[in-house]
Amino acid sequence: MCSTNYTHCLGVMLLHLALISILLNILLFFPGMQRVSSDKIPDEAWELGGLMGSGIMMLFPGVVYLQLRHFDCWGCFKHPACGRSLSNVNSVIFSSVGIVGSSYALFISLLAIYRGPKCFVGGDKWEYPFHKGNYLVDRKYWKDCKSPDHIVPWHLSIFLIQGLIGTIQLIICIFELISGLLGIVFVSEKYPWARREKL
């Protein structure tokens, strides 16, 4: 069920989204495209939501989805249904990994959007000046961030994209998890490969 051409396409999509997420997390270490000391880098960069959550952790289901159709072709122990069962089990396991990773990245993104960026507020102080997402409803608060230039739209753009990527990855992995679970049930009933053929 899950080792078809569309799963291969989903694997390609996950790999591309994972690479974009890793790039976005790296950009967080350069707020406003400026080099700053480590204490001025936002906490969200160190939490690695894009690098680990929707980045490296998503490489595993992405690669597995690319390879699932080979199990259907090869089978195992000379039983094609064995290959289908194995592909479905792999789909369930690695989809679960993807769900954990994308959920973590999505959570970090939403928290970062709510919290706002870390920026220079004057008096040699770098902090989070916004409170309870107030900057999202009134742009007059944006002036509280004096530096880096355009840090608020920079922050919002990165985490909105990251949140969108995390959401897409989560939907794909949930879909493949359900597909894999259904595949395990119906393949095992339809193809009892473990039983010996009658003479």
C-alpha positions in Angstrom: 0.0 0.0 0.0 2.6 2.5 1.0 5.5 1.5 -1.4 4.1 3.2 -4.5 5.4 6.0 -6.7 3.6 8.6 -4.7 5.6 7.6 -1.6 8.8 8.0 -3.6 7.7 11.5 -4.4 6.9 12.2 -0.8 10.4 11.1 0.1 11.9 13.5 -2.4 9.7 16.3 -0.9 10.8 15.5 2.6 14.5 15.6 1.7 14.2 19.0 0.0 12.2 20.4 3.0 14.7 19.0 5.4 17.6 20.8 3.6 15.6 24.0 3.6 15.0 23.7 7.3 18.7 23.1 8.0 19.5 26.2 6.1 16.9 28.3 8.0 18.4 27.2 11.3 21.8 28.2 10.2 20.5 31.6 9.2 19.3 32.1 12.8 22.9 32.2 13.9 23.3 35.4 11.8 20.4 37.6 13.0 19.5 40.1 10.3 22.4 38.7 8.2 24.9 40.1 10.7 27.6 38.3 12.7 27.1 38.6 16.4 28.6 37.1 19.5 27.1 33.9 20.8 25.2 35.6 23.7 23.3 37.6 21.2 22.1 34.7 19.1 18.5 33.8 19.9 17.7 30.8 22.0 15.7 29.2 19.2 18.9 28.8 17.1 20.4 26.7 19.9 17.2 24.7 20.3 17.9 23.3 16.8 14.2 23.0 15.8 15.1 23.4 12.1 18.5 21.6 12.2 17.5 18.5 14.2 13.7 18.4 14.3 12.6 19.1 10.7 16.1 18.7 9.3 18.3 15.7 10.3 15.4 13.7 11.8 13.4 14.1 8.6 16.2 12.7 6.5 15.4 9.2 7.9 11.8 8.9 6.8 12.7 10.8 3.6 15.4 8.2 2.6 13.1 5.3 3.7 10.2 6.6 1.6 12.5 6.7 -1.4 13.5 3.0 -0.9 10.1 1.5 0.0 9.2 0.5 -3.5 12.3 -1.7 -3.8 11.0 -3.9 -1.0 7.9 -4.6 -3.1 10.0 -5.5 -6.1 12.5 -7.7 -4.3 10.3 -9.3 -1.6 12.1 -11.5 0.9 12.4 -15.2 1.4 10.9 -15.6 -2.1 7.6 -14.1 -0.9 6.5 -10.8 -2.4 4.1 -10.2 0.4 7.0 -10.4 2.9 8.5 -7.4 1.1 5.2 -5.5 1.3 5.0 -6.2 5.0 8.5 -5.1 5.6 8.0 -1.9 3.6 4.9 -1.2 5.7 6.7 -1.8 9.0 9.5 0.5 7.9 7.0 3.1 6.9 5.4 3.0 10.4 8.7 3.2 12.3 10.2 6.0 10.3 7.0 7.9 10.0 6.9 8.0 13.8 10.4 9.4 13.8 9.3 12.1 11.3 6.2 12.9 13.4 8.4 13.5 16.5 10.9 15.7 14.6 8.4 17.8 12.7 6.2 18.3 15.8 9.3 19.5 17.7 10.2 21.9 14.9 6.6 23.2 14.7 6.5 23.7 18.4 9.7 25.7 18.4 8.5 27.8 15.5 5.2 28.7 17.1 7.0 29.5 20.4 9.5 31.7 18.6 6.7 33.6 16.7 4.9 34.2 20.0 8.0 35.3 21.8 9.5 37.5 19.2 13.1 38.1 18.3 16.1 38.8 20.5 17.5 42.2 19.7 19.4 45.2 20.9 17.1 47.4 23.0 19.6 50.0 24.2 22.0 50.3 27.0 24.2 47.5 25.8 21.3 45.1 26.4 20.2 42.3 24.0 16.9 40.7 25.1 13.4 39.7 24.1 11.5 43.0 24.3 8.0 41.8 23.3 5.4 40.4 25.6 2.8 37.8 24.8 3.0 38.3 21.1 2.0 42.0 21.3 4.2 42.8 18.3 2.1 40.6 16.1 -1.0 42.8 16.4 0.7 46.3 16.6 3.7 47.2 14.5 4.5 50.2 16.8 6.3 47.8 19.1 8.8 46.9 16.4 10.7 50.1 17.1 11.7 48.6 20.5 14.2 46.5 18.5 16.9 49.0 17.6 19.3 46.5 16.0 19.9 44.5 13.9 18.1 46.2 11.0 14.8 44.6 10.1 15.2 41.9 12.7 11.4 41.6 13.3 10.4 40.7 9.7 13.6 38.6 9.5 12.5 36.6 12.5 8.9 36.3 11.4 9.8 35.2 7.9 12.2 32.4 9.1 9.8 31.0 11.6 6.7 31.3 9.5 8.5 29.3 6.7 9.8 26.9 9.3 6.3 26.4 10.8 4.9 25.8 7.3 7.6 23.2 6.6 7.0 21.5 9.9 3.3 21.4 9.2 3.8 19.8 5.8 6.2 17.3 7.1 3.9 16.4 9.9 0.9 15.8 7.6 3.1 13.7 5.3 4.4 11.5 8.1 0.9 11.1 9.7 -0.5 10.1 6.3 2.3 7.6 5.8 1.9 6.2 9.3 -1.8 5.6 8.7 -1.0 4.1 5.3 1.6 1.8 6.8 -0.6 0.6 9.6 -3.4 -0.2 7.1 -0.9 -1.9 4.9 0.3 -4.1 7.8 -3.3 -5.2 8.5 -4.5 -5.8 5.0 -1.3 -7.2 3.5 -1.0 -9.7 6.3 -4.6 -10.9 5.8 -4.5 -10.9 2.0 -1.1 -12.5 1.6 -0.4 -15.1 4.3 3.1 -15.6 3.1 4.2 -17.2 6.3 2.0 -20.3 5.6 3.2 -23.1 3.4 1.5 -23.7 0.1 -0.6 -26.8 -0.1 0.6 -29.5 -2.3 
